[in-house]
Amino acid sequence: MSVDVLQAQLETLRKARASGVRRVEVRSADSTQIAEYKSDAEMAAAISDLERRIAAMTNTRVRTFMPFTSKGL
C-alpha cells in the first residue's frame, strides 16, 4: 500500500471516530473494504497502527503525548 492510500484510510477512520460511527467503508481503485469496530479502544488502536505505518514509510517520528501531573506538595 502506498502512503497516499494509508493517509486516506487514516482520515476516513478519524472522521468516523469523531462522529461516533463504528462501521467504516474504505474504497480504493480496485476494491471496497468494510470494517466494523467493537469499541472506541479498538478504533483508536487501528488509528495508532496506521499512524505508525505511515511514519515508518515516510521516516518520521510518531509523536506521543505523556502528561505529567503533580499535587504540588
N, C-alpha and C positions, 0 to 999 in steps of 0.2 A: 504494500500500500504506500501511496505517496503521502507526503506531508500535507498537501492540499486536501486530500480525502480525509485524513485524520483530523485536521482542523475543522472541516465541515461537520464531521461526526461530533466533535467536541462541542461546537457551537450549538448543534441541534440538541445535544444532551443537556447542556447548561440551560437552554431555553425551556426545555421540558421540565427540568428540576425546579426552575424558578416559578413555573406556572402550576406546579403540583401534579403534573401528568407523569404516570409511571410507565406508560407504553410509548415507545419511540420507534418511528419508521424512518429508516435511512435508505435513500435511493442513490444508486450510483449508475454509471452508464450501462452496465450490463445486468444489474440485479437490484432487488429490493430486500432489505433485511428488517425484520420486526423483532424488537427486544422488549420484554416486559420485566420490570424490576419489582421485586417484592417489597423493598423498603428504601427509604431515603439513604440509608447507610450503604446499601448495595449500589445505588446510583452514584453516590459520592466516590465509592471505590472505582467504579468504571471511569469517572471523570479523572480521577487521580492517575489511573493507568494510562489513559490517553495522553495526559499531560507529560508523563514520564516518557512515553514512546516518542512523542513529538520532540521533547527535549533531547533525547538520545539521537534522533535523526538530524537535528539542527545544531548539535553540540552546544546547547545552552543549559544552564543550571535550572532546576526546579526550585522555586522559592518556597520556603517553609516558614510559617509564622509561628513562633514559640512564645506565647505570652508568659510573663513572669510577674507574679504579684507578691506583695508583702503587706503585713499588717502595720508595718512601720514601728514596731516595738524595739 
